Every structure is written in structure tokens, then in C-alpha cells.
Amino acid sequence: MRQDWSLDRIPDLSGRVMVVTGANSGIGYEAARALARHGAEVVLACRSGEKAEAAAGRIRAESPSASLEIVPLDLADLASIRAFADTLRARKSRLDALINNAGVMALPRRTTRDGFEMQLGTNHLGHFALTGRLLELLLATPRSRVVNVSSMAHTFGTIRFHDLQWERRYSKWGAYGQSKLANLLFTHELDKRLKETGSDTISVACHPGWAATNLQEVGPKMAGSKLMETLSAWGNAMLAQDAAAGALPTVFATVEPLKGNEYVGPTRMMGWHGPPEIVQPLPKARDPETAERLWEVSEDLTGVHYAFD
Ligand SMILES: NC(=O)c1ccc[n+]([C@@H]2O[C@H](COP(=O)([O-])OP(=O)(O)OC[C@H]3O[C@@H](n4cnc5c(N)ncnc54)[C@H](OP(=O)(O)O)[C@@H]3O)[C@@H](O)[C@H]2O)c1
């Protein structure tokens, strides 16, 4: 019988440099922890220095030789993304994996520093800009990869080119679905462009199923809804897997030999739980025209133009 994929499958990662966005909490924390335990130099890319220090302390307590570095990153601020990339390029000569994990879900309408709707701005545009600014380092590293953390929520997402920032009518779940569909379209288009230029850098995606993390409580707290907070906590307690299990698809997507554009997720309970395998997103997540158009719009909005050569 085939063995379920587990962290025992992680090879020795000594000498590999990996960036995890949102590494202080939930899936990002668990992925950083697992990768550091196997020898990777992990950069914790977090917006709160205090939370990042606490996360690093927890990882070091169980893996004293873990190689961890904290570099501040706020994905809701293009200037912070630029500063992060400048710092990383100054400190590192390689980047084996960029794990675009940080995210927010179903918030009341907010905007980023640059005026983007917060979920699109953080989950997609921030990571789009970050990846573009780190492209040179990725291309300079043999067999490097970009790992984008998407969600089953991509299934109800559409890319609303006529109102991308939800200025006319806001739906907090619609905006989350759009941002998570954008993660998959970005994965597809980036991998296509990398292959067209003959690069061995790949772009892949994953999703954690349903994992009990802080993600579900941030929106209700911001909205001041005790009822939604209670319901979210109840849902997490009754139906979710834990964050460590939710991080397995991310770790699989980071360390397994892949060709590019794969999507990794749990395989039991309709994709909510279980060990990771390669799964299939809805066809709209790989629609070539939407992917190309979103790419062009994202370059225009962020001002980050990818240079593949
Ligand atoms: N949990 C699930 O069931 C589930 C399901 C599908 C997909 N996902 C995806 O998994 C990813 C990780 O989420 P999670 O469940 O681990 O949630 P989480 O515990 O809330 O972690 C989210 C992380 O993102 C960070 N973050 C949010 N906004 C940021 C910003 N502007 N700049 C930098 N970092 C920012 C948070 O930082 P702070 O701690 O400072 O807020 C935190 O470190 C997300 O992309 C989410 O969409 C999760």
C-alpha cells in the first residue's frame, strides 16, 4: 500500500535559502518550522517584528541549530515589498524557494497603503510584486521555485476586471475568492513565462484544505462580530485539521520534484483534510486569456515589470 506523504520525505535542505511570507502564524509558521528543521536557511518575512521573534524563538527551542532570519515585510505596502527585496538581495546570493503564503480572508472592506482592496492587494498583488522584485535572485538559483498558497475558495472566485478593487459593490467572500483564483492564475502564467525563457525555475501552487489558524478569526474581529467569531471558532474546532497538517501541501510543493504549474492539496473529505497529493483546480484557474490579462493588469497596478533575461 502506498504510504501517505509526510514530513519524513523532506530531504536535507542544507545550503538552501527559503523565504516564507507570513511565517509567524498558522501554515507559514508550520512550513518554516519543518523546512528549518531539515537544514534550510529560512527567512521569516513578517509584518510584525514581535510576532516574528516569538515564532523564531519557538522554532529554535525545538531546533537549536535552525538557521532563521527575520526580515520585515508588509505585503499591503509596495514600499515595504521593495525594501524587503532590496535587503534580501543584499544579504543572499541565492533563493531556492519563495513561499508566498501570507494572507487575509473575508475582511470588511479595507485598502492597502497603495489603495488596493486589501484581500487582492495582500494575497495577490503584494506577492506578485514581491516575486517580480526577487526574480533575478530566483533565476540565478538552479531549480528554484515559487510556491503560491491558494485555496478551495478559488472555486467561487472570478476575476472582476470591470471592478477589480470592489469599489462599486463589496463582497468580502467574493473578494477572497477573487484573490485566491488570482494566486492560481499567477502560478500558471509565471510558470508559462519561465518555461518560454528556458529557465529551470518553476512556479507551483498548493492549498491547505481547512486548517484551524488565525485566518478565520481576523475578519470577524475586524467587523466586531462576536457571533461570527464564535461560529468560526466552532467550525475550526469541529471541522478543521490542525495547522501542521494544513502545512503539508506547502512543504510538499516546496521540496518534491515537480515540473511546474502543479497544484498540491489534501485528498480526503472533499479536499478539506488528509495527506497531500497533486490535485486539480477548476479549469478557470488555468484559463490562458484571463491569466495573461491579470498579469498585465498586475504589472500596471504594482509598477513591477518582470525581467526574465
Ligand atoms: N487556514 C485555512 O483553512 C486556509 C484555507 C485555504 C487557504 N489558506 C491560505 O493559507 C495562507 C496562510 O493562512 P493561515 O491559515 O496560516 O492564516 P494565519 O494564521 O492568519 O496566517 C496568515 C499570515 O499572513 C500574515 N499577513 C497577513 N497580512 C499580511 C501583510 N499585509 N503583510 C505580511 N504578512 C501578512 C499574518 O501576519 P499577522 O500574524 O501579523 O497577522 C500571518 O503571519 C493564506 O494565504 C490563506 O489564504 C488557509
The ligand as a Gaussian input file, in Angstrom:
#p B3LYP/6-31G(d) Opt

LIG

0 1
 N       -6.387000      28.048000       7.255000
 C       -7.103000      27.604000       6.225000
 O       -8.041000      26.803000       6.368000
 C       -6.777000      28.053000       4.835000
 C       -7.540000      27.527000       3.783000
 C       -7.228000      27.895000       2.489000
 C       -6.162000      28.742000       2.246000
 N       -5.454000      29.249000       3.290000
 C       -4.347000      30.167000       2.971000
 O       -3.219000      29.851000       3.766000
 C       -2.405000      31.017000       3.910000
 C       -1.929000      31.158000       5.346000
 O       -3.042000      31.402000       6.165000
 P       -3.195000      30.788000       7.626000
 O       -4.387000      29.920000       7.612000
 O       -1.917000      30.238000       8.120000
 O       -3.611000      32.112000       8.426000
 P       -2.913000      32.920000       9.617000
 O       -2.573000      32.020000      10.726000
 O       -3.822000      34.069000       9.881000
 O       -1.576000      33.440000       8.950000
 C       -1.585000      34.467000       7.998000
 C       -0.239000      35.118000       7.972000
 O       -0.258000      36.150000       6.983000
 C        0.270000      37.318000       7.573000
 N       -0.175000      38.529000       6.918000
 C       -1.432000      38.999000       6.758000
 N       -1.406000      40.194000       6.141000
 C       -0.104000      40.478000       5.894000
 C        0.573000      41.552000       5.309000
 N       -0.080000      42.643000       4.851000
 N        1.914000      41.518000       5.208000
 C        2.599000      40.460000       5.685000
 N        2.012000      39.406000       6.277000
 C        0.684000      39.423000       6.384000
 C       -0.196000      37.249000       9.021000
 O        0.533000      38.158000       9.817000
 P       -0.044000      38.643000      11.272000
 O        0.112000      37.474000      12.197000
 O        0.828000      39.807000      11.602000
 O       -1.486000      38.997000      11.056000
 C        0.135000      35.791000       9.306000
 O        1.500000      35.638000       9.544000
 C       -3.241000      32.189000       3.388000
 O       -2.797000      32.550000       2.100000
 C       -4.646000      31.622000       3.302000
 O       -5.431000      32.229000       2.306000
 C       -5.722000      28.921000       4.566000

